[in-house]
């Protein structure tokens, strides 16, 4: 019964776990819908100071891709640039106004004695003829892509008022099929644009439910390496890992608390699937729910005082919320027979989830203040929603033309993306936290 229910509340068929993926392929982003009037912007290829060696990557290409892939900006193609200024004093504003450009980015790279690159750039208001911002970023050659993402974050925040999330990372699971038809599961981490994929773990058994720590240094996940579900927490940098739950029965759905000191999870060690909290430093285990129903998929509120979870105590999977300071769980979802896999927005105002009805499973968002539920996606089989750390986008797994791939949609539904491997499939996405520079 527990296994059947857990398969249902995942929001998809287990067949999605057996997808094929190229373990080292880069996820490519395709905008399928953007904001109707995206902001015109021109990013001029940055110049090179005298004696500066050419960088291993073109910084402005990364910035252009970031802003274009956000769906909020319409970068001018490089071939249409009327000139190539690198300094504010070199800008002929009339030329850019004639093209309808509202903002312009110019910059320059120079080499330092340390071997690092010094990147100086300016964000300019074309119509006012004024500088909106000017910044200098230093980076070793090996980290230029990350520096470019940081520049994109600065530009995005300055022009939208929303903190950029281009410097963040995502975790996901791929599965490759060997020549003998056995399967290899890999837990991977990549930049938010799909580049720099890194394999954290390879296993002949399924890996599911990756969950980031708030500092981005660790990932909790479920492995079936021992033919039974086991929860591990793994250090992203070193690869070292710790087994935190391997009880008889179900050990699943780990979620790290906002303070990083607690781990919520689902255990059936006492005979029924219930929500527990492990205090990492002391090893103390606290049982949160106690009901004849199956309670699973806990998610922390941003302040760590509440847990949302999935339960069938009303007869079918629905979302409940419990205050960890005391009180009984309260049901949150009522519009439809099936809701599962809750996740709070970073500001706590919304909860994303899977909404199931008439054989389809879609991503929906619940507004906590009003209880209003809005269905965001229109595809047949969506699962594993995860908010970007700035709350503007939700990444999830879906079924595309060639199989399972990742997709992202803005909370208002105005921007849609597809993130697919060139060959194969990918699932179980988890968007990582902001990275402290």
Long-range contacts (C-beta under 8 A, 24 or more apart in sequence): 1-294, 2-249, 2-250, 2-268, 2-272, 2-273, 2-294, 3-250, 5-273, 5-294, 5-296, 5-312, 5-317, 6-250, 6-252, 6-273, 6-294, 6-296, 8-317, 8-338, 8-340, 9-296, 9-297, 9-310, 9-312, 9-317, 9-340, 9-341, 10-340, 10-341, 10-383, 11-340, 11-341, 11-354, 11-356, 11-361, 11-381, 11-382, 11-383, 11-384, 12-361, 12-381, 12-382, 12-383, 12-397, 13-381, 16-381, 16-383, 16-397, 16-399, 16-404, 16-427, 17-175, 17-206, 17-208, 17-427, 18-175, 18-183, 19-174, 19-175, 19-403, 19-404, 19-424, 19-425, 19-426, 19-427, 20-175, 20-176, 20-177, 20-403, 20-423, 20-424, 20-425, 21-174, 21-175, 21-176, 21-186, 21-421, 21-423, 21-424, 21-425, 21-426, 22-174, 22-176, 22-421, 22-422, 22-423, 22-424, 23-174, 23-176, 23-184, 23-186, 23-188, 23-197, 23-199, 23-202, 24-197, 24-199, 25-197, 25-421, 25-422, 25-423, 25-424, 26-190, 26-194, 26-195, 26-197, 26-421, 26-422, 27-190, 27-193, 27-194, 27-197, 27-406, 27-419, 27-420, 27-421, 27-426, 28-194, 28-419, 28-420, 28-421, 28-422, 29-65, 29-69, 29-193, 29-194, 29-417, 29-418, 29-419, 30-417, 30-418, 30-419, 30-420, 31-68, 31-69, 31-71, 31-415, 31-416, 31-417, 32-416, 32-417, 32-418, 33-71, 33-414, 33-415, 33-416, 34-71, 34-72, 34-414, 34-415, 35-71, 35-72, 35-414, 35-415, 36-414, 38-71, 38-72, 38-73, 38-74, 39-72, 39-73, 39-74, 39-102, 39-103, 39-159, 40-73, 40-74, 40-76, 40-99, 40-100, 40-101, 40-102, 40-103, 41-67, 41-73, 41-74, 41-75, 41-76, 41-101, 41-102, 41-103, 41-104, 41-105, 41-159, 42-75, 42-76, 42-81, 42-96, 42-99, 42-101, 42-103, 42-104, 42-105, 43-67, 43-75, 43-76, 43-104, 43-105, 44-81, 44-83, 44-84, 44-85, 44-86, 44-104, 44-105, 44-106, 44-107, 45-78, 45-84, 46-86, 46-106, 46-107, 46-108, 46-109, 46-119, 46-121, 47-84, 47-86, 47-107, 47-108, 47-109, 48-108, 48-109, 48-110, 49-108, 49-109, 49-110, 49-111, 51-111, 52-109, 52-110, 52-111, 52-117, 53-111, 55-109, 55-117, 55-141, 55-144, 56-141, 56-142, 56-144, 57-144, 57-145, 57-148, 59-107, 59-109, 59-119, 59-144, 59-147, 59-148, 59-151, 60-105, 60-107, 60-148, 62-145, 62-148, 62-149, 62-152, 62-193, 63-105, 63-148, 63-151, 63-152, 63-155, 65-193, 66-148, 66-149, 66-152, 66-156, 66-164, 66-166, 66-193, 67-152, 67-155, 67-156, 69-193, 69-417, 70-156, 70-415, 71-410, 71-414, 71-415, 71-416, 71-417, 72-156, 72-160, 72-415, 73-159, 76-101, 87-122, 88-122, 88-124, 88-131, 91-124, 93-126, 93-129, 96-126, 97-126, 97-127, 101-126, 102-126, 102-127, 103-132, 103-159, 105-155, 112-138, 115-140, 115-141, 116-140, 116-141, 117-141, 117-144, 117-147, 119-147, 119-151, 121-151, 123-154, 123-155, 123-158, 123-159, 132-158, 132-159, 133-158, 145-191, 145-195, 145-196, 146-191, 149-191, 149-192, 149-193, 150-437, 162-390, 162-392, 163-389, 163-390, 163-434, 164-390, 165-192, 165-388, 165-389, 165-390, 165-392, 165-393, 165-431, 165-434, 166-192, 166-193, 167-192, 167-434, 167-435, 167-437, 168-192, 168-216, 168-388, 168-389, 168-431, 168-432, 168-433, 168-434, 168-435, 169-216, 169-432, 169-435, 170-395, 170-406, 170-429, 170-430, 170-431, 170-432, 171-200, 171-210, 171-212, 171-219, 171-428, 171-429, 171-430, 171-432, 172-210, 172-406, 172-426, 172-427, 172-428, 172-429, 172-430, 173-207, 173-208, 173-210, 173-426, 173-427, 173-428, 174-421, 174-424, 174-425, 174-426, 174-427, 175-425, 176-424, 187-219, 187-221, 187-234, 189-219, 189-236, 189-432, 192-388, 192-431, 194-419, 198-236, 200-234, 200-236, 200-239, 201-234, 201-241, 207-428, 208-252, 208-428, 209-252, 209-253, 209-254, 209-428, 210-428, 210-430, 211-254, 211-255, 211-256, 211-430, 212-256, 212-430, 212-431, 212-432, 212-433, 213-256, 213-260, 213-433, 214-256, 214-257, 214-258, 214-259, 214-260, 214-433, 215-260, 215-433, 215-436, 216-432, 216-433, 216-434, 216-435, 218-256, 219-430, 220-244, 220-254, 220-255, 220-256, 220-263, 221-254, 222-251, 222-252, 222-253, 222-254, 231-263, 231-265, 233-263, 244-278, 244-280, 245-278, 252-296, 253-296, 253-297, 253-298, 255-298, 255-299, 255-300, 256-300, 257-300, 257-304, 258-300, 258-302, 258-303, 258-304, 259-304, 262-304, 264-288, 264-298, 264-299, 264-300, 264-307, 265-298, 266-295, 266-296, 266-297, 266-298, 275-307, 275-309, 275-322, 277-324, 288-322, 288-324, 289-322, 289-329, 295-320, 297-340, 297-341, 297-342, 299-342, 299-343, 299-344, 299-351, 300-344, 301-344, 301-348, 302-344, 302-345, 302-346, 302-347, 302-348, 303-348, 308-332, 308-342, 308-343, 308-344, 308-351, 309-342, 310-339, 310-340, 310-341, 310-342, 317-356, 319-351, 319-353, 319-366, 332-366, 332-368, 332-371, 333-366, 333-373, 334-371, 335-373, 336-373, 339-364, 341-383, 341-384, 341-385, 343-385, 343-386, 343-387, 344-387, 345-387, 345-391, 345-411, 346-387, 346-389, 346-390, 346-391, 347-391, 350-391, 350-411, 352-385, 352-386, 352-387, 352-394, 353-385, 354-382, 354-383, 354-385, 363-394, 363-396, 363-409, 365-394, 365-411, 374-413, 376-409, 376-411, 376-413, 377-407, 377-409, 379-407, 382-407, 383-427, 384-427, 384-428, 384-429, 384-430, 386-429, 386-430, 386-431, 387-431, 388-431, 389-431, 389-432, 389-433, 389-434, 390-434, 393-417, 395-419, 395-429, 395-431, 396-429, 397-426, 397-427, 397-428, 397-429
